Amino acid sequence: MDYANRFTTKTTYSLLRAEYGVATLVCTLLFFYHVGEVRWWAAIALFAYIDVIGYIPGLIVHLRHEDGAVPKLYYVLYNTMHSFVTQAVVLGLWIWIHGFEWALLVVPIHLLGDRALFGSFVKPFSVPFEPKVIPEFEEFERSLAGRAAASSRV
């Protein structure tokens, strides 16, 4: 993937998820190394609020509509809450107000874990809210695979 070809193959997608997996592991190990210093109410609240605001409302709308249609607002909520930029601001404010604490590691654990374990990155408006292959992407992958096969024969 590059700035001109904004897509991944199954292999590059797996490699990207593996990188997030390593970062998830590092943050999780640090969290458990300092588990005795963790304020659990803060850890649970910080871990959960991302999905309470950014995912669950969109999931409910998706499940209630027969066609799974979800208004763009829910994509914006998801992308905003699952953004490292947004969460850096939240953590910065938390540290400014309350000081640093090890419970804050649950935020990158959540974001990194979503990417590594579930393969969930930002959601474009052009794809279903819940993962489902769209016909245009299926055709694109077939075309790309055919092109790769043809170029490997040369």
C-alpha positions in Angstrom: 0.0 0.0 0.0 1.2 3.5 -0.8 -0.3 6.9 -1.2 -1.3 6.2 -4.8 -2.7 2.6 -4.2 -4.7 2.8 -1.0 -5.5 -0.9 -0.5 -3.9 -4.0 1.0 -3.6 -7.5 -0.2 -4.4 -10.4 2.2 -0.7 -10.8 2.9 0.0 -7.1 3.5 -3.2 -6.8 5.6 -1.9 -9.8 7.7 1.5 -8.1 8.1 -0.1 -4.9 9.2 -2.3 -6.7 11.8 0.9 -8.5 13.0 2.6 -5.2 13.6 -0.4 -4.0 15.7 -0.3 -7.3 17.4 3.3 -6.8 18.6 2.4 -3.3 19.9 -0.7 -4.8 21.6 1.5 -7.4 23.3 4.0 -4.8 24.5 1.3 -2.6 26.0 -0.4 -5.6 27.6 2.8 -6.8 29.1 3.6 -3.4 30.5 0.0 -3.2 31.9 0.3 -6.6 33.7 3.8 -5.8 34.9 2.3 -2.8 36.7 -1.1 -4.4 37.5 -0.7 -3.8 41.2 -0.6 0.0 40.5 -3.7 0.0 38.3 -6.8 1.8 39.4 -9.4 -0.6 38.1 -12.4 1.7 37.9 -10.3 4.0 35.6 -9.0 1.1 33.5 -12.5 -0.4 33.0 -14.0 3.0 32.2 -11.3 4.0 29.8 -11.4 0.7 28.0 -15.2 0.6 27.7 -16.1 4.2 26.8 -14.5 3.9 23.4 -17.0 1.3 22.3 -19.9 2.6 24.4 -19.7 5.8 22.4 -18.0 4.7 19.2 -19.2 1.2 18.3 -22.3 0.0 20.2 -24.7 2.7 19.0 -23.8 1.9 15.3 -24.1 -1.8 15.9 -27.6 -1.4 17.4 -28.7 0.6 14.4 -27.1 -2.0 12.0 -28.9 -4.8 13.8 -32.3 -3.0 13.7 -32.3 -2.4 10.0 -33.0 -5.3 7.7 -30.5 -4.1 5.1 -27.9 -3.2 7.8 -27.9 0.4 6.7 -26.2 2.8 9.2 -26.2 6.6 8.9 -22.8 8.3 8.4 -23.0 9.7 12.0 -22.2 6.3 13.4 -19.2 5.9 11.1 -18.0 9.3 12.3 -18.5 8.2 16.0 -16.6 5.0 15.4 -13.7 6.6 13.6 -13.5 9.5 16.1 -13.5 7.2 19.1 -11.1 4.7 17.6 -8.6 7.3 16.5 -5.2 7.5 18.1 -5.4 11.3 17.6 -8.6 11.6 19.6 -7.4 9.2 22.3 -4.0 11.0 22.6 -6.0 14.2 23.4 -8.1 12.3 25.9 -5.0 10.8 27.6 -3.2 14.1 27.5 -6.1 15.8 29.3 -6.3 12.9 31.8 -2.6 13.2 32.6 -2.9 17.0 32.9 -5.9 16.7 35.3 -5.1 13.5 37.2 -1.5 12.7 36.4 -0.1 9.6 34.8 -1.3 6.2 35.8 -0.8 2.7 34.4 -4.6 2.3 33.8 -4.1 4.6 30.7 -2.5 1.7 28.9 -5.9 0.2 28.3 -6.6 2.8 25.7 -3.8 1.8 23.3 -4.5 -1.8 24.2 -8.1 -1.3 23.0 -7.1 0.5 19.8 -4.2 -1.8 18.9 -6.2 -4.9 19.9 -9.1 -3.9 17.6 -6.7 -3.7 14.7 -4.6 -6.8 15.5 -7.3 -9.2 16.8 -10.4 -8.1 14.8 -8.8 -6.4 11.8 -10.9 -3.3 12.5 -9.4 0.0 11.2 -11.2 3.2 10.4 -14.6 2.7 8.6 -15.1 4.3 5.2 -18.6 5.4 4.4 -18.6 3.2 1.3 -18.5 -0.1 3.1 -21.0 -1.7 5.4 -20.7 -0.8 9.1 -20.2 -4.5 10.0 -17.6 -6.4 7.9 -19.1 -7.7 4.7 -17.4 -8.0 1.3 -18.9 -5.6 -1.2 -19.2 -6.8 -4.9 -17.0 -4.0 -6.1 -14.1 -5.0 -3.8 -14.6 -8.7 -4.7 -14.3 -7.8 -8.4 -11.2 -5.6 -7.7 -9.5 -8.4 -5.9 -10.2 -10.8 -8.7 -8.8 -8.3 -11.2 -5.7 -7.6 -9.2 -5.1 -11.3 -8.6 -5.4 -11.9 -12.4 -2.9 -9.1 -13.1 -0.4 -10.5 -10.6 -0.7 -13.9 -12.1 -0.2 -12.6 -15.6 2.9 -10.5 -14.6 4.5 -13.5 -12.8 4.4 -15.5 -16.1 6.5 -12.9 -17.9 
